[in-house]
Amino acid sequence: MSKPNVFIIESLEFEDEEKDLYEGKVLSKILNLNGIDSQYYYIRTKQELDEIIQKFDESDYRYLHISCHGSPNSLETTLDSVSFNELNEMLASCLDKKRVFISACEMVNESLAEALISETGCYSVIGPSEPVLFSDATIFWASFYHLMFGENEKSMKRGEIKTVLEKTTDLFDVKVNYFSKSKKHKISMVEY
């Protein structure tokens, strides 16, 4: 059985690095302060992403959090662009009964959900539906995880996720898409 912990992968543009805008690193420290185990990795290339995803698979952590730049069709590392199909190929074997949280502008959409949920056992993909400031994203995700693990430190259930997303999106005025497997359809979507 997987461990209810958060595995964080982060990649920024050089300009963001110079400004010390490491949202994922700060989030990892906040999680650890709250007694929530997390692993944090910083990457710059597609090759490093692929290797760190293997570490995620080996860790047996249940929650994958990716903090990066994105577009409606790709994940952006510091030096490379990774299409949703490429990302699916990297993640397909390690998403069974896992949840993916993505902190990237414009990336969490139906195309990404289709790539990550349809052919895997991934339970859900959650992330902002519009651009969000680093400071807002960091506070939003820290609050989201704090409330989720406060509700149940062993697992995240659909109803609890929806309740916490309603609270945090209202409080921080962050728009979020929540895609999950559905019994009637391949994928269902809720926008908060």
N, C-alpha and C positions, 0 to 999 in steps of 0.2 A: 504494500500500500504506500502511496506517495506521502511525502511530508508536507504539512500545511505551512510552508515557508515561501518566501518571495525571492526569486532569482532575478537580479537586475542587470540588464545590458544597456550600456549607454554609448552614444557616439554623437559628437558635436562638430560644428564647423570650427576652423582655427580661430576665428574671431570670437566665438563663444568661449573657447578654451582660454583665450587671453583675458576675457572678462570674468573668468572663474564661475561660469554659469552651469555648474555640474548638478543639475536637478536630481539625477539618479543617485549620485554619491550622497547628497544631503538626505534624500529619502531613505537610503540604506542606514544612515546613522540614526535617523528618527525611529525607524523600525527597530533597530537594535536597542535604543533607549527604552522602547516600549516592551522589550522582552520578546520581540518577534525576530526569529532567525532570518537572516537574509545573506545572500552572496552578491557582491557587486563586481562587475567587470567593465572596463572601459576599452573600447575597440575603435579602430580607424578604418578598417578595410573589410571588404566582403569575405575575404579568406579568414580573417580573425573572427568575424561573425559566425561563420560556419564552424570554426573550432570551438568557440565558446558555447554555441548551441549544443555541441557534443558534451560539454561539461554540464550544461543544464540537464541533459538526458541522464547523465551519470549521477547527478545530485539527487534525482528523484524528487525534486521540489515540485510542488503542485501549481505554483503561480509564477508565470513568466511576465516580467515587467520590462518593456523596451522603451527607453527614453532616447529620442533622436529627432531629426528633421524628417519630414515626409512630404509626399505629394499624393494626388489621387490615384497614382499608379505604382508608387515605389516607396521603399524605405531608403533613406539617405544616410550613409556613413560619412565620416569625414572626407574620404577619398573616393568612394564608390557609390553607385546607385544599385539597389537590389530590387528587381521587379517582384510583384506579388507571387508570381509563379516560382521564381527562384527561392523566395522566402518559404513558400509552401514546401518545396523540395527539401530545404534544410530542416524544416520543423516537423514534417509529416510523421516521422517515426517516433516523435517524443511528445505528442500533444494529447494522447489518450487520457481522458478524464482529467484534463488540465484546463486552466483558464489563462487567457492572454490579456494583459493590460498594456495599452500602448499610449505613450505620451508623445504624440507627434501631430503637428498640424496637418489637416486635410487627408490623413492616411486611413483613418478608421471609417471605412465605407463598405458598401455592399460587395464590391469587388474583392476587397481584402477578406471580408467574412466568408465569402464564397470559397476563396483559395484556402483559408485556414480551417474552416469548419466542415465543409461538405465532404471531404475525403478522409477526414481524421476523426478521432474520438474527442476532439476539443469541445468543451462545454460552451465556451463563450469567448468573445472578443469585445473589449470595452475600451473606449478612448474618446478624446474630444472630436467634435464634428466641425470645429472651426478653429482658427488660430487662437492661441492662448499664451499669455506671458509666462516666462520661466517661473517668476515668483508665484503667480496664481496656480500654475500646474503643480509646483512643489507642495504648496499648502493644501491644494485640493487632494492630491494623492495621499499625502500624509494623513489627512483627516479621514479620507475614505478607508484606508487600511486600519487606522486606529479604531474607527467605529465598527468595521467588519470583524476585526479580531476581538473587539470588546463584546460583540454579540455572541460569537462562537469561535473559539481559538482553534477548533479542529477542522472546520470546513466552512465554505461559503455556499449558501443555498440561494436559489433564484429569487425567492421572495425577500430575503434579507438584503440581497444585492440591490434590488429595485428600491426598497425602502431607504437604504443608505444613499443610493444615487439621487433620489428625490431630495433628501436633506442637503447633501453636499453641493449639488448643482444649483439649488436655490440660494444657498448661503454664499457661494463663491461666484455665482453668475457665469458658470462654465457650462457650455453645451456639450453633451456627451451622447454618443451612440452606443447602444448595448445590443449586440448580436448574439443569439444563442440558438442551439439546436431546438427544433420544434417537432412535435409528434405529427402535426398535420402537414407542415411544410419542412423543407430542408433547413431553412433558417428563418428565425423571426427577428424583428428589429423593434426596439423601443428607443425613442429619442427623448432625452431629458434636457 
